């Protein structure tokens, strides 16, 4: 009984932490390549 509860709790906490780390990493990558992304989107103005 307790093993099942701990497993579900660990799964939920792990997935939520993984999702938060994914968002932080993705937005950090976007911010670090901001100049290149803007150059690629607006090729005619640069």
C-alpha positions in Angstrom: 0.0 0.0 0.0 2.6 2.6 1.1 4.9 1.5 -1.8 2.3 2.4 -4.3 1.7 5.8 -2.7 5.5 6.6 -2.5 5.8 5.5 -6.2 3.0 7.8 -7.3 4.3 10.7 -5.2 7.9 10.2 -6.6 6.5 10.1 -10.1 4.5 13.2 -9.8 7.3 15.2 -8.2 9.9 13.9 -10.7 7.7 14.8 -13.7 6.9 18.2 -12.4 10.6 19.0 -11.6 11.6 17.7 -15.0 9.0 19.9 -16.7 10.2 22.9 -14.8 13.9 22.2 -15.7 12.9 21.7 -19.3 11.2 25.1 -19.4 14.2 26.8 -17.7 16.6 25.2 -20.1 14.5 26.0 -23.2 14.0 29.6 -22.3 17.7 30.0 -21.4 18.6 28.6 -24.8 16.2 31.0 -26.5 17.7 34.0 -24.6 21.3 33.0 -25.3 20.5 32.8 -29.1 18.3 35.8 -29.1 20.4 37.8 -31.6 20.7 34.8 -34.0 16.9 34.1 -33.8 16.0 37.7 -34.5 18.5 37.8 -37.5 16.9 34.6 -38.9 13.3 35.9 -38.5 14.0 39.4 -39.8 16.5 38.7 -42.6 15.3 41.6 -44.7 15.8 44.3 -42.1 19.2 43.3 -40.8 
